[in-house]
Amino acid sequence: QVQLVESGGGSVQSGGSLRLSCAVSGYTYRRYCMGWFRQAPGKERELVAVFGSDASTRYADSVKGRFTISQDNAKKTVYLQMSGLKPEDTAMYYCAAVAYCSGAYLRREADFTYWGQGTQVTVSS
């Protein structure tokens, strides 16, 4: 049973930085992709970043140049480094995973199988 646990959220001033972590435990997949989503009050959950099985990355237009997704296979941890944070980045951030994703264009909640509980990020002006 794959389990994902996010951490690293908090409150930060506009322009500040945070690094979110997603610890992965349980069964390992031969091939998998990881994603970070976020959901603000009254809005749909949106894809923020994807880390593919081939180490390719993709980001939402709103965070390009500011956020970086990465993985440490030895630590079984996925990260989301966030810099230049803006008030509109305020949301609950979720880690997600899906197996056998090579060649897939991941873009929505239904494309991922496993989810973490979320960690809150609040950016004040």
Secondary structure, DSSP 8 states (H G I E B T S, - for coil): --EEEEE--EEEETT--EEEEEEEES---SSEEEEEEEE-TTS--EEEEEE-TTS-EEE-TTTTTTEEEEEETTTTEEEEEE-S--GGG-EEEEEEEEES-TT----SGGG--EE---EEEEEE-
